[in-house]
Amino acid sequence: MLSSIPLFCLEWYRQRLLNNEGAESPLGDAMNAKTPILVGVGQVLNRIEHLDEAKEPIVMMLQAIRAAAEDAGIPGLLRKTQSVRVVRGIWGYKNPAKWIASQLGAHQAETVGTLIGGNQNQAVINQTALEVAEGKLDLVVITGAEDGNSAMKARKLGLKLPYTETPGSYDRVIGARQAAEHHDFEIAKGIRQAIQIYPMYDNALRYHRGESLAAHRERVGALWARFNNVGQRNPNAWVQHNMSSEEITTPSDVNRPVSFPYTKFMNANMSVNMGAALIMTTSEHARSLGIDEAKWVYPVAGVAGYDHFSASVRDNFYTSPGIRFVGERLLELAHCNASDLDYVDLYSCFPSAVQVAAYEYGLSEQQDLTVTGGLTFGGGPLNNYVMHSIARTVELLRENGGRALVTANGGNLYKHVHGVYSSEPPRNHFVVDNVQARIDSLPSRECIAEHSGDAVIESYTVMYGSEGPTVGHVACLTSGGERTWVNTHDAELMQAMTESEFCGRRVRLEASELAGFQD
């Protein structure tokens, strides 16, 4: 039987572990025996010319785990693994953790999986560090991988890649099932994908900031070019060649428009073959194994919170109370300010996600907001991206010391799980918290299926196909403050929406069909 560990059922943690969270450890700044630490990281990139070079995800996971053990300096430690934790991918494995454990010689290891979501890596770290701190586990392996690039090439050739059978069920599944990613009224308008919603956030951000379309394109292009620059410094980035702001934002034969204002090079790059692994243990166990303390990096705190479940019911398209509340609590628990962070990796499926998170944390868009190059240039292996950002964070903290923020986001700017890491022992025991009650106390906006009458365009996007624009999705606010969705297939109108500002325009709707403009 699968069991589930609800992400937000964390109040009991405070009673059991954190009832004195504000007090320093009895050892002051010194660690206690059960302080959770990351001691090994491994990353795998499977670049292929031909399909016979392709490695399936489970093989990349195993390779990354062994690389992490080599990184820790104790290859033989893997036989002592007590729990193998695999972040869910788009592959069809049933219990890959069981197969991996057998390959490691850890036949009695617990097998753990997750649900789908870009937030799951940090959620697993939070859960694992807590269990390690409570003395339940001494050695845990966390891994994940995707083979999107190989799968794409196989599809083009009409071939099917072979995958290892991994029957059975996990001993546990971390995470709790949440509401659907899209409101019923979004789905009714054909809105089912992230590429349809995140560009609406960016258009709303542009209007909120009072920018012209040209100024917005220049600013966001420069932001993504800085991500590209970081990727060139990351030895495990999928894309490592220089790209200018103009190349990133300008449609071309290799950079097709996807959803206004986004081109292909402004989207997460899922066409990657990437795997990663982390090894977590206690300070006591690491010493007993002889792991060099120069390898140790400390999870300091982790906080989770989910925004209202869809764009349809949130107050606006340019802020995230969930990120704000998570960030405030996380920095409080980590005893630092945003300005104290030496490294930051903001989840970067699309530029709007980075801009919103930077605003909520009070971070400058001019600073490095990624350690990998982000999901575009570092590579976006679906739910496993954050494992790569954590692995890179560990490398940088070892090299240069300091503190780092890693944010993880699942869904449409929806599920937020963030963590702080340090090269030095934390002041307090590892802390996990959530801010869900605070988020849930916020009012939600009413969304209505249809509206006839006056309204104001709040945001929009234009979706592209191989022949050009296919549909314009428009979010409107009625005079009563309700949100409603409208589509347009008018070619001239869609073209105009990409050339001039439509946010803030007053329109007339007839049963949620765009009937005309008031001005």
PyMOL commands that set and color helices and strands:
alter all, ss='L'
color gray80, all
select helices_A, chain A and resi 11-16+51-53+57-72+75-80+96-104+120-133+148-156+184-188+194-209+213-233+245-249+264-266+283-289+293-295+311-313+321-333+338-340+351-361+374-377+382-400+436-440+491-497
alter helices_A, ss='H'
color red, helices_A
select strands_A, chain A and resi 4-5+36-45+83-86+110-114+139-147+172-174+257-259+262-263+273-282+298-306+343-345+403-410+415-422+431-434+453-465+468-478+483-488+506-510+513-517
alter strands_A, ss='S'
color yellow, strands_A
deselect
rebuild
show_as cartoon
